[in-house]
């Protein structure tokens, strides 16, 4: 049998294993805090459409959108296209952000895109922010936003697959992709992505007009789009990805994600405050030793118990609503209602705490076993000197090949940078109002050539333009 304790670092062996114990009061505090947070979640968070806390959070996001739009308006250097007066109402602020940060991937229906074979047939204003990967407020969304802005197409998830489609109409976003090199253009693309996300944060200008009572379709919770790749299962005749789309349409968006985080933060804050009080005033420890940090194993255990209690209450409440809604619709169990009442943030936090604890407790064991295994393989006990030499030669070949790949990648980056420099130079010269018509025509032809347009489709002069329009 493996004696795993011998593999722990000295600090972990002394501080984590010997003192990683909670007494009954620690467990009582953790369960109490998790229960309070669970009741707050059940009675005040509820689901997106009936959430009491959600209404206050929605108003906070409305105010944030107004403040952000007014800030951008003050910093906007444009002389054309910028409203003369600072936007005041929520509708005006959203409208300003929409025109200040246009993108080419903001289609609401499949008819806005050049699709085929019934692709994106279920897309509509309520779910287009979810189906469009570039609308996700996470690294995945940023990556596809930059790609879409540079390439001029839009990336969506349809039936569990990532697809690239061409918009029917261009938004004119490419001229906003300013910059003289790749880093500066990437920065401009990032700002355009961020500004457009803020414009969609609380819905569109058409859905948030004065007099309308709807919340508007916001943006998804970070990484929520990954659920759309789960194109399997059968839940009342729907796949899991379709269920998650319907859940999003019910208002399970970024704003509700912030609402769900409230009881999770409340539970952790209560546990840390109680833990600090016990360490400082009951166990008479110093202020530094009483600070609630994750290096204290007993605190981590309390957080696990508290968050687990919150999730158990949340799951029971969600199951109750799923059963009630299922009886009302005759389906037996309503999965959409169940997930709408499920605190996704709390479950993600619980999963994170469990994985971190496993890494802390068993990470050194795994690292040591792997190192021992490799050492045994490389030892003379198991392999001959000739075999050892072959392994070392193979490692040298791998390192040389990796160095060669790095050189090729650097050359590729330099080549792409030069191509984009020429491309955006031709874009600027083509739309330069200070140049003559002949100069702009010459540069537009060159722009079409380097963009890969077929020669027979390029209009080079006025005669060819007249022939085109007959």
Buried (B, 14 or more C-beta within 10 A) or exposed (E): EEEBEEBBEEEBBEBBEEEBEBEEEBBEBBBBBBBBBBBBBBEBBBBBEEBEBBEEBBEEBBEEBBEBBBEBBEEEEEEEEEEEEEBEEBBBBBBBBBBBBBBBBBBBBBEBBEBEEEBBEEBBBBBBBBBBBBBBBBEBBBBBBBBBBBEBBBBBBBBBEEBEBEBEEEBEBBEBBBBEEBEEBBEBBBBBBBBBBBBBBBBBBEBBBEEEEEBBBBBBBBBBBBBBEBBEEEBEEBBBBBBBBBBBBBBBBBBBBBBBBBBBEBBBEBBBEBBBEBBBEEEEBEEEEBBBEEEBBBBBBBBBBBBBBBBBBBBEBBBBBBBEBBEEEEBEBBBBBBBBBBBBBBBBBBEEBEEBBEEBBBBBBEEBBEEEEEEEEBEEEEBEEEEBEEEEEEEEEEEEEEEEEEEEEEEEEEEEEEEBBEBBBBBBBBBEEEBEEEEBBBBBBBBBEEEEEEEEEBBEEEEEEEEEEE
